[in-house]
Structure formats: C-alpha cells, structure tokens
Amino acid sequence: MRFIQPQDISISRWLPAGVGLDDLIACLAALAVLAIVFALWQTLRPKGAFERRIEQIVERREAMRRQAVAAGTRRQSRRHVGLMRAAVTGLHLLRSRHAAEARMLLARAGLRSPDAMIGFLFARLSLPSLFAVAALMNSSLLNVLPLPHALRFVPPIGAALLGFHAPKIYLTNAAAKRAKKLQLALPDGLDLMVICAEAGLSLDATLARVSRELAESFPELAEELAITAAELTFLPDRRAAFDNLNSRTDSDAIRALVNTLQQTAKFGTPLAQSLRILSAEWRAQRLTRAEEKAARLPAMLTVPMIVFILPTLFIVLLGPAAINMMDTFSRH
C-alpha cells in the first residue's frame, strides 16, 4: 500500500504552465477585492422602484405575521382575563374598599389597562393560598428549611400574609419609581413649556405640544400631560383636572407645577416667568441632591473598606511574616 506524500498533492502540479503559486494568490486576492467592491456597491447604490416594492411587500408580510401572532396572544390573554374576571366578579371584589385603593395605586404606577384592576384583585385573592400551600408543602414534605414541630404552621401563615400584601408592595414600588422619573423629567418639560408659553400658546395647547415632544424621551411625563390637556378641554372645572394630576402622580415636583399653574390662573401672573423660576428651582434642587450624594460617598465607603479591603491588606502584608515565623519555630 502506497501512502500519499506531501509533494504528491502540491498545488503547483495543477497550475497551468507559466503560472506560479504567487500568481494564484495574487489572483485570489484581486477577486476578493472585486467581491468586496461589488458588495459595497450593491449596498450603497440607490434602489429601483421594483426593489423598493419588493421590500414593501416583505415588510407588509412581516407586519401581518406579527399582527397575527399578537392577535393570538391577545386571545389567550383575554381567555385568562375572562377567568379572572369571573372569579373577581363572583366574589364582588370590584365593590370592596380594596378596589378603590387599588385604582389609585394602579394609576400612580402607570397601569391604565382595564384588565389591570382584575389582575390585581385576583392576585390578592390567589397569592395567599398559593404561598401558604407552598410553605406548607415545604414544612411537611420537602423540609428544605427545617423547623421545630411546634412551629410548622408559622411559615404558612407568614407566606399567606406575604402573598396578600405582595401585589400592594409591588404597586407601591412601581409608583415610587415612576414618581422619581417624573421628578427627573420635569425640568426639561418646564423648559419646553416656557418656550411654548413665550410663543403665545394657551395652557391647553402648551400641555398637548409638550406631551408630543416628550413622548420618546420621557413617556411618563408625556402621558400625564396629555391626560391633563384632555381633561382641561372637557371638564367643567379646570381645578379638577389639576387635582386629578396630583392624585395620579403623587409627586412633589408635579404638585409644585400644579400649584404654580393654579396661582398663575388665579392671580394673572405671567406663565412663562413662573415656569422659568420653577424650572431653575428644580434644577438647583437636583444639583443639591447630587452634591449631597457625593458628600455621603466617603462615609458610605468606610464600612466596605473596613470589612472587605483592610482584612485582605493585612493578610497580604502580614501573611509572609507569619509564615516565616511559623517555619522558624517549627525548626526549633
């Protein structure tokens, strides 16, 4: 049996006469450059009407596919929401005092879906039982967290209480985060309101225009301003629209803005000047809060340095000396 030697599979044997390996490499490099140039030309050249039409058809088909998938998801979610609505309505939870409290919490958290109330009430109804059953299974069967026999009913009771208060805690945290976002977005919104007021727009038109401009950068503030602008157009009392804005947001920044707008409407002071002063005040407060955080940083870093850095430093510095001392005493 004859083995194939490396010289038997040499590429130069298959090349035409007068063409070397260097010539082949140069040709392949030239072809690669031409392929790159052609690809760039295909990418950068203006597309014709036929190609644009093909792209529109493909995009339309993808949009229809996404709509079909979303419709199927919505049907499944409606089916689940229908079951939850039946359970909540059957127990008359929509008329309880928890519903009125939850409606305000959901508004402050930015959950304005009509099914949000159903989901919240159903969570408060079902989570205590689920958490209690899970804790009871743990104490009776799994025994992941071993406890004395006399305390075996304490975890289910605590889990049930946690399941009952968990939805409210979640909404409270979401409302606090949203209020913080509103507070951070207000100075920029006030600057836009100043520009609109100096341009001669009314308060309703100013709020509507600012909400459109802030829709991409600060959607929370844009949503609240758009709702307020709509309420100002159909509510008989304009004060009610501002009160609704205060109750929906529960933010000190929005409360200051509402007070400024009400005082401007009551005493006839210039709107642009009042908003400019309020914007400067909130920017100064934001700078003050940043300086306070920077001033607290050294004190906050003291405990991590003592707990984590200093022991490591002592080990690195005193460790070799301790090892040498141990070796010296062990010889004697």
C-alpha positions as a Markdown table, in Angstrom:
| # | Residue | x | y | z |
|---|---|---|---|---|
| 1 | Met | 0.0 | 0.0 | 0.0 |
| 2 | Arg | 1.5 | 3.4 | -1.1 |
| 3 | Phe | 0.9 | 6.4 | 1.2 |
| 4 | Ile | 0.4 | 9.8 | -0.3 |
| 5 | Gln | 3.3 | 12.1 | 0.3 |
| 6 | Pro | 3.0 | 15.9 | 0.7 |
| 7 | Gln | 4.8 | 16.5 | -2.5 |
| 8 | Asp | 2.3 | 14.5 | -4.4 |
| 9 | Ile | -0.6 | 16.9 | -3.5 |
| 10 | Ser | 1.3 | 20.1 | -4.3 |
| 11 | Ile | -0.9 | 22.8 | -5.8 |
| 12 | Ser | 1.8 | 23.8 | -8.3 |
| 13 | Arg | 1.3 | 20.5 | -10.2 |
| 14 | Trp | -2.3 | 21.5 | -11.1 |
| 15 | Leu | -1.4 | 25.0 | -12.3 |
| 16 | Pro | -1.0 | 25.9 | -16.0 |
| 17 | Ala | 2.4 | 26.3 | -17.4 |
| 18 | Gly | 4.0 | 29.7 | -16.6 |
| 19 | Val | 1.7 | 30.3 | -13.6 |
| 20 | Gly | 3.2 | 30.1 | -10.2 |
| 21 | Leu | 1.8 | 29.9 | -6.7 |
| 22 | Asp | 2.4 | 33.6 | -6.1 |
| 23 | Asp | 0.4 | 34.4 | -9.2 |
| 24 | Leu | -2.5 | 32.3 | -7.9 |
| 25 | Ile | -2.5 | 34.1 | -4.6 |
| 26 | Ala | -2.5 | 37.5 | -6.3 |
| 27 | Cys | -5.4 | 36.5 | -8.5 |
| 28 | Leu | -7.4 | 35.2 | -5.5 |
| 29 | Ala | -6.7 | 38.5 | -3.6 |
| 30 | Ala | -7.8 | 40.5 | -6.6 |
| 31 | Leu | -11.1 | 38.5 | -6.8 |
| 32 | Ala | -11.7 | 39.1 | -3.1 |
| 33 | Val | -11.2 | 42.8 | -3.5 |
| 34 | Leu | -13.6 | 42.8 | -6.5 |
| 35 | Ala | -16.2 | 40.9 | -4.4 |
| 36 | Ile | -15.9 | 43.4 | -1.6 |
| 37 | Val | -16.2 | 46.4 | -4.0 |
| 38 | Phe | -19.3 | 44.8 | -5.7 |
| 39 | Ala | -20.9 | 44.1 | -2.3 |
| 40 | Leu | -20.4 | 47.7 | -1.2 |
| 41 | Trp | -21.7 | 49.0 | -4.5 |
| 42 | Gln | -24.8 | 46.8 | -4.1 |
| 43 | Thr | -25.3 | 48.1 | -0.6 |
| 44 | Leu | -24.8 | 51.8 | -1.3 |
| 45 | Arg | -26.4 | 52.1 | -4.7 |
| 46 | Pro | -29.9 | 53.6 | -4.9 |
| 47 | Lys | -32.6 | 51.0 | -5.1 |
| 48 | Gly | -35.0 | 50.9 | -8.0 |
| 49 | Ala | -38.8 | 51.0 | -7.9 |
| 50 | Phe | -39.1 | 47.3 | -8.3 |
| 51 | Glu | -36.8 | 46.5 | -5.4 |
| 52 | Arg | -38.5 | 49.1 | -3.2 |
| 53 | Arg | -41.8 | 47.5 | -4.0 |
| 54 | Ile | -40.5 | 44.0 | -3.1 |
| 55 | Glu | -39.2 | 45.4 | 0.2 |
| 56 | Gln | -42.6 | 46.9 | 1.0 |
| 57 | Ile | -44.3 | 43.6 | 0.3 |
| 58 | Val | -41.8 | 41.8 | 2.6 |
| 59 | Glu | -42.3 | 44.3 | 5.3 |
| 60 | Arg | -46.1 | 44.2 | 4.9 |
| 61 | Arg | -46.0 | 40.4 | 5.2 |
| 62 | Glu | -43.8 | 40.6 | 8.3 |
| 63 | Ala | -46.2 | 43.1 | 9.8 |
| 64 | Met | -49.2 | 40.9 | 9.1 |
| 65 | Arg | -47.4 | 37.9 | 10.6 |
| 66 | Arg | -46.6 | 40.0 | 13.8 |
| 67 | Gln | -50.2 | 41.1 | 14.0 |
| 68 | Ala | -51.5 | 37.5 | 13.7 |
| 69 | Val | -49.1 | 36.4 | 16.4 |
| 70 | Ala | -50.2 | 39.3 | 18.6 |
| 71 | Ala | -53.8 | 38.6 | 18.0 |
| 72 | Gly | -53.3 | 35.0 | 19.1 |
| 73 | Thr | -51.5 | 36.2 | 22.2 |
| 74 | Arg | -54.3 | 38.7 | 22.9 |
| 75 | Arg | -57.0 | 36.0 | 22.6 |
| 76 | Gln | -55.1 | 33.8 | 25.0 |
| 77 | Ser | -54.7 | 36.7 | 27.5 |
| 78 | Arg | -58.4 | 37.6 | 27.1 |
| 79 | Arg | -59.3 | 34.0 | 27.9 |
| 80 | His | -57.2 | 34.1 | 31.1 |
| 81 | Val | -58.5 | 37.6 | 32.0 |
| 82 | Gly | -62.1 | 36.2 | 31.4 |
| 83 | Leu | -61.5 | 33.5 | 34.0 |
| 84 | Met | -60.0 | 36.0 | 36.5 |
| 85 | Arg | -62.9 | 38.4 | 35.8 |
| 86 | Ala | -65.4 | 35.7 | 36.5 |
| 87 | Ala | -63.7 | 34.9 | 39.9 |
| 88 | Val | -63.4 | 38.5 | 40.9 |
| 89 | Thr | -66.9 | 39.4 | 39.8 |
| 90 | Gly | -68.4 | 36.4 | 41.5 |
| 91 | Leu | -66.9 | 37.4 | 44.9 |
| 92 | His | -68.0 | 41.1 | 44.4 |
| 93 | Leu | -64.4 | 42.3 | 44.9 |
| 94 | Leu | -64.9 | 45.2 | 42.5 |
| 95 | Arg | -67.2 | 46.9 | 45.0 |
| 96 | Ser | -64.9 | 46.4 | 48.0 |
| 97 | Arg | -62.7 | 49.1 | 49.6 |
| 98 | His | -59.6 | 47.3 | 48.1 |
| 99 | Ala | -60.8 | 48.2 | 44.6 |
| 100 | Ala | -60.9 | 51.9 | 45.4 |
| 101 | Glu | -57.4 | 51.8 | 46.9 |
| 102 | Ala | -56.1 | 49.6 | 44.0 |
| 103 | Arg | -57.5 | 52.0 | 41.4 |
| 104 | Met | -55.4 | 54.9 | 42.8 |
| 105 | Leu | -52.3 | 52.7 | 43.1 |
| 106 | Leu | -52.6 | 51.4 | 39.6 |
| 107 | Ala | -52.9 | 55.0 | 38.3 |
| 108 | Arg | -49.8 | 56.1 | 40.2 |
| 109 | Ala | -47.9 | 53.1 | 38.8 |
| 110 | Gly | -48.9 | 53.9 | 35.3 |
| 111 | Leu | -51.1 | 50.8 | 34.7 |
| 112 | Arg | -54.1 | 52.1 | 32.9 |
| 113 | Ser | -55.3 | 48.9 | 31.3 |
| 114 | Pro | -58.9 | 48.0 | 32.1 |
| 115 | Asp | -57.7 | 44.5 | 33.0 |
| 116 | Ala | -55.1 | 45.7 | 35.5 |
| 117 | Met | -57.7 | 46.0 | 38.3 |
| 118 | Ile | -58.9 | 42.4 | 37.6 |
| 119 | Gly | -55.3 | 41.1 | 37.7 |
| 120 | Phe | -54.5 | 43.0 | 40.9 |
| 121 | Leu | -57.6 | 41.8 | 42.8 |
| 122 | Phe | -57.2 | 38.2 | 41.5 |
| 123 | Ala | -53.5 | 38.3 | 42.7 |
| 124 | Arg | -54.6 | 39.4 | 46.1 |
| 125 | Leu | -57.2 | 36.6 | 46.1 |
| 126 | Ser | -55.0 | 33.8 | 44.9 |
| 127 | Leu | -51.4 | 34.5 | 46.0 |
| 128 | Pro | -52.1 | 34.0 | 49.8 |
| 129 | Ser | -53.4 | 30.5 | 49.1 |
| 130 | Leu | -50.5 | 29.6 | 46.7 |
| 131 | Phe | -47.8 | 30.9 | 49.1 |
| 132 | Ala | -49.4 | 29.2 | 52.1 |
| 133 | Val | -49.6 | 25.8 | 50.2 |
| 134 | Ala | -46.0 | 26.1 | 49.1 |
| 135 | Ala | -44.8 | 26.9 | 52.6 |
| 136 | Leu | -47.0 | 24.0 | 54.0 |
| 137 | Met | -45.5 | 21.6 | 51.4 |
| 138 | Asn | -42.0 | 22.7 | 52.4 |
| 139 | Ser | -42.6 | 22.1 | 56.1 |
| 140 | Ser | -44.5 | 18.8 | 55.6 |
| 141 | Leu | -42.9 | 17.1 | 52.6 |
| 142 | Leu | -39.7 | 18.8 | 51.3 |
| 143 | Asn | -38.3 | 20.1 | 54.5 |
| 144 | Val | -35.9 | 22.4 | 52.8 |
| 145 | Leu | -35.9 | 24.8 | 55.8 |
| 146 | Pro | -36.1 | 22.5 | 58.8 |
| 147 | Leu | -38.1 | 24.0 | 61.7 |
| 148 | Pro | -39.3 | 22.6 | 65.1 |
| 149 | His | -42.5 | 20.6 | 65.0 |
| 150 | Ala | -44.3 | 23.2 | 67.2 |
| 151 | Leu | -43.5 | 26.0 | 64.6 |
| 152 | Arg | -44.6 | 24.1 | 61.5 |
| 153 | Phe | -47.7 | 26.4 | 61.0 |
| 154 | Val | -45.8 | 29.6 | 61.3 |
| 155 | Pro | -44.3 | 29.7 | 57.7 |
| 156 | Pro | -47.7 | 29.1 | 56.0 |
| 157 | Ile | -49.2 | 31.9 | 58.0 |
| 158 | Gly | -46.3 | 34.2 | 57.1 |
| 159 | Ala | -46.4 | 33.2 | 53.5 |
| 160 | Ala | -50.2 | 33.9 | 53.3 |
| 161 | Leu | -49.7 | 37.4 | 54.7 |
| 162 | Leu | -46.8 | 37.9 | 52.3 |
| 163 | Gly | -49.0 | 36.8 | 49.4 |
| 164 | Phe | -51.8 | 39.2 | 50.4 |
| 165 | His | -49.5 | 42.2 | 50.7 |
| 166 | Ala | -47.1 | 41.4 | 47.8 |
| 167 | Pro | -49.3 | 43.0 | 45.0 |
| 168 | Lys | -49.7 | 46.2 | 47.0 |
| 169 | Ile | -45.9 | 46.3 | 47.7 |
| 170 | Tyr | -45.2 | 45.8 | 44.0 |
| 171 | Leu | -47.5 | 48.7 | 43.0 |
| 172 | Thr | -46.1 | 50.9 | 45.7 |
| 173 | Asn | -42.6 | 50.4 | 44.5 |
| 174 | Ala | -43.6 | 50.9 | 40.9 |
| 175 | Ala | -45.4 | 54.1 | 41.8 |
| 176 | Ala | -42.3 | 55.4 | 43.7 |
| 177 | Lys | -40.1 | 54.7 | 40.7 |
| 178 | Arg | -42.5 | 56.4 | 38.4 |
| 179 | Ala | -42.7 | 59.5 | 40.6 |
| 180 | Lys | -38.9 | 59.6 | 40.6 |
| 181 | Lys | -38.9 | 59.5 | 36.8 |
| 182 | Leu | -41.4 | 62.3 | 36.7 |
| 183 | Gln | -39.3 | 64.4 | 39.0 |
| 184 | Leu | -36.2 | 63.9 | 36.8 |
| 185 | Ala | -38.1 | 64.7 | 33.6 |
| 186 | Leu | -39.9 | 67.8 | 34.9 |
| 187 | Pro | -37.1 | 70.4 | 34.4 |
| 188 | Asp | -36.8 | 69.6 | 30.7 |
| 189 | Gly | -40.6 | 69.6 | 30.4 |
| 190 | Leu | -40.7 | 73.0 | 32.1 |
| 191 | Asp | -38.2 | 74.4 | 29.6 |
| 192 | Leu | -40.4 | 73.3 | 26.7 |
| 193 | Met | -43.5 | 74.8 | 28.4 |
| 194 | Val | -41.6 | 78.1 | 28.8 |
| 195 | Ile | -40.9 | 78.1 | 25.1 |
| 196 | Cys | -44.5 | 77.3 | 24.2 |
| 197 | Ala | -45.8 | 79.9 | 26.6 |
| 198 | Glu | -43.5 | 82.6 | 25.2 |
| 199 | Ala | -44.6 | 81.6 | 21.7 |
| 200 | Gly | -48.2 | 82.6 | 22.6 |
| 201 | Leu | -49.8 | 79.1 | 23.1 |
| 202 | Ser | -52.5 | 78.6 | 25.6 |
| 203 | Leu | -52.1 | 76.3 | 28.6 |
| 204 | Asp | -54.1 | 73.5 | 26.9 |
| 205 | Ala | -52.1 | 73.8 | 23.7 |
| 206 | Thr | -48.8 | 74.0 | 25.7 |
| 207 | Leu | -49.5 | 70.8 | 27.6 |
| 208 | Ala | -50.5 | 69.0 | 24.4 |
| 209 | Arg | -47.5 | 70.1 | 22.5 |
| 210 | Val | -45.0 | 69.3 | 25.3 |
| 211 | Ser | -46.6 | 65.8 | 25.7 |
| 212 | Arg | -45.9 | 65.2 | 22.0 |
| 213 | Glu | -42.4 | 66.4 | 22.2 |
| 214 | Leu | -41.6 | 64.3 | 25.3 |
| 215 | Ala | -43.2 | 61.1 | 24.1 |
| 216 | Glu | -39.9 | 59.5 | 23.2 |
| 217 | Ser | -37.6 | 60.7 | 25.9 |
| 218 | Phe | -39.9 | 60.9 | 28.9 |
| 219 | Pro | -43.0 | 58.9 | 28.2 |
| 220 | Glu | -44.3 | 59.0 | 31.8 |
| 221 | Leu | -44.4 | 62.8 | 31.9 |
| 222 | Ala | -45.8 | 63.0 | 28.4 |
| 223 | Glu | -48.6 | 60.6 | 29.3 |
| 224 | Glu | -49.6 | 62.6 | 32.4 |
| 225 | Leu | -49.5 | 66.0 | 30.5 |
| 226 | Ala | -51.6 | 64.5 | 27.6 |
| 227 | Ile | -54.3 | 63.3 | 30.0 |
| 228 | Thr | -54.3 | 66.7 | 31.8 |
| 229 | Ala | -54.6 | 68.5 | 28.5 |
| 230 | Ala | -57.6 | 66.3 | 27.5 |
| 231 | Glu | -59.3 | 66.8 | 30.9 |
| 232 | Leu | -58.9 | 70.6 | 30.6 |
| 233 | Thr | -60.9 | 70.6 | 27.4 |
| 234 | Phe | -64.0 | 68.7 | 28.7 |
| 235 | Leu | -64.1 | 69.1 | 32.5 |
| 236 | Pro | -66.3 | 72.0 | 33.6 |
| 237 | Asp | -63.8 | 72.9 | 36.4 |
| 238 | Arg | -60.2 | 73.3 | 35.5 |
| 239 | Arg | -59.1 | 72.8 | 39.1 |
| 240 | Ala | -60.5 | 69.2 | 38.9 |
| 241 | Ala | -58.0 | 68.4 | 36.1 |
| 242 | Phe | -55.1 | 69.7 | 38.2 |
| 243 | Asp | -56.4 | 67.8 | 41.3 |
| 244 | Asn | -56.6 | 64.6 | 39.2 |
| 245 | Leu | -53.0 | 65.2 | 38.0 |
| 246 | Asn | -51.9 | 65.4 | 41.7 |
| 247 | Ser | -53.7 | 62.3 | 42.7 |
| 248 | Arg | -52.4 | 60.3 | 39.7 |
| 249 | Thr | -48.8 | 61.1 | 40.2 |
| 250 | Asp | -48.3 | 61.8 | 44.0 |
| 251 | Ser | -45.1 | 63.6 | 43.2 |
| 252 | Asp | -43.7 | 66.7 | 44.9 |
| 253 | Ala | -42.4 | 68.0 | 41.5 |
| 254 | Ile | -45.8 | 67.7 | 39.8 |
| 255 | Arg | -47.5 | 69.2 | 42.9 |
| 256 | Ala | -45.3 | 72.2 | 42.7 |
| 257 | Leu | -46.1 | 72.5 | 39.0 |
| 258 | Val | -49.8 | 72.3 | 39.7 |
| 259 | Asn | -49.6 | 75.0 | 42.4 |
| 260 | Thr | -47.7 | 77.3 | 40.0 |
| 261 | Leu | -50.3 | 76.8 | 37.3 |
| 262 | Gln | -53.2 | 77.4 | 39.7 |
| 263 | Gln | -51.6 | 80.6 | 41.1 |
| 264 | Thr | -50.9 | 81.8 | 37.6 |
| 265 | Ala | -54.5 | 81.3 | 36.6 |
| 266 | Lys | -55.8 | 82.9 | 39.8 |
| 267 | Phe | -53.6 | 86.0 | 40.1 |
| 268 | Gly | -52.8 | 86.5 | 36.4 |
| 269 | Thr | -49.1 | 86.4 | 36.7 |
| 270 | Pro | -47.1 | 85.6 | 33.5 |
| 271 | Leu | -47.0 | 81.9 | 32.8 |
| 272 | Ala | -43.6 | 81.8 | 31.2 |
| 273 | Gln | -41.9 | 83.7 | 34.0 |
| 274 | Ser | -43.4 | 81.4 | 36.7 |
| 275 | Leu | -42.4 | 78.3 | 34.8 |
| 276 | Arg | -38.9 | 79.6 | 34.3 |
| 277 | Ile | -38.5 | 80.2 | 38.0 |
| 278 | Leu | -39.9 | 76.8 | 38.9 |
| 279 | Ser | -37.5 | 75.1 | 36.4 |
| 280 | Ala | -34.5 | 76.9 | 37.9 |
| 281 | Glu | -35.5 | 75.9 | 41.4 |
| 282 | Trp | -35.9 | 72.2 | 40.4 |
| 283 | Arg | -32.6 | 72.2 | 38.6 |
| 284 | Ala | -30.9 | 73.7 | 41.7 |
| 285 | Gln | -32.6 | 71.0 | 43.9 |
| 286 | Arg | -31.4 | 68.3 | 41.6 |
| 287 | Leu | -27.8 | 69.6 | 41.7 |
| 288 | Thr | -28.1 | 69.9 | 45.5 |
| 289 | Arg | -29.2 | 66.3 | 45.8 |
| 290 | Ala | -26.3 | 65.2 | 43.6 |
| 291 | Glu | -23.8 | 67.1 | 45.8 |
| 292 | Glu | -25.3 | 65.5 | 48.9 |
| 293 | Lys | -24.9 | 62.0 | 47.4 |
| 294 | Ala | -21.3 | 62.8 | 46.6 |
| 295 | Ala | -20.7 | 64.2 | 50.1 |
| 296 | Arg | -22.1 | 61.0 | 51.6 |
| 297 | Leu | -19.9 | 58.7 | 49.5 |
| 298 | Pro | -16.8 | 58.7 | 51.7 |
| 299 | Ala | -18.8 | 57.9 | 54.8 |
| 300 | Met | -20.6 | 55.1 | 53.0 |
| 301 | Leu | -17.4 | 53.6 | 51.7 |
| 302 | Thr | -15.8 | 53.4 | 55.2 |
| 303 | Val | -17.7 | 50.3 | 56.2 |
| 304 | Pro | -16.9 | 48.3 | 53.0 |
| 305 | Met | -13.3 | 49.3 | 53.3 |
| 306 | Ile | -13.1 | 48.1 | 56.9 |
| 307 | Val | -15.0 | 44.8 | 56.2 |
| 308 | Phe | -13.5 | 43.8 | 52.8 |
| 309 | Ile | -10.4 | 45.7 | 52.0 |
| 310 | Leu | -8.5 | 46.0 | 55.3 |
| 311 | Pro | -8.5 | 42.3 | 56.1 |
| 312 | Thr | -7.2 | 41.4 | 52.7 |
| 313 | Leu | -4.5 | 44.1 | 53.1 |
| 314 | Phe | -3.5 | 42.6 | 56.5 |
| 315 | Ile | -3.3 | 39.1 | 55.0 |
| 316 | Val | -1.1 | 40.3 | 52.1 |
| 317 | Leu | 1.2 | 42.3 | 54.4 |
| 318 | Leu | 1.4 | 40.1 | 57.5 |
| 319 | Gly | 0.9 | 36.7 | 55.9 |
| 320 | Pro | 4.5 | 36.1 | 54.7 |
| 321 | Ala | 5.9 | 37.3 | 58.1 |
| 322 | Ala | 3.6 | 34.9 | 59.9 |
| 323 | Ile | 4.6 | 32.0 | 57.6 |
| 324 | Asn | 8.3 | 32.8 | 58.3 |
| 325 | Met | 7.7 | 32.9 | 62.0 |
| 326 | Met | 5.9 | 29.5 | 61.9 |
| 327 | Asp | 8.8 | 28.0 | 59.9 |
| 328 | Thr | 11.3 | 29.3 | 62.4 |
| 329 | Phe | 9.5 | 28.0 | 65.4 |
| 330 | Ser | 8.9 | 24.6 | 63.8 |
| 331 | Arg | 12.7 | 24.1 | 63.2 |
| 332 | His | 13.3 | 24.5 | 66.9 |
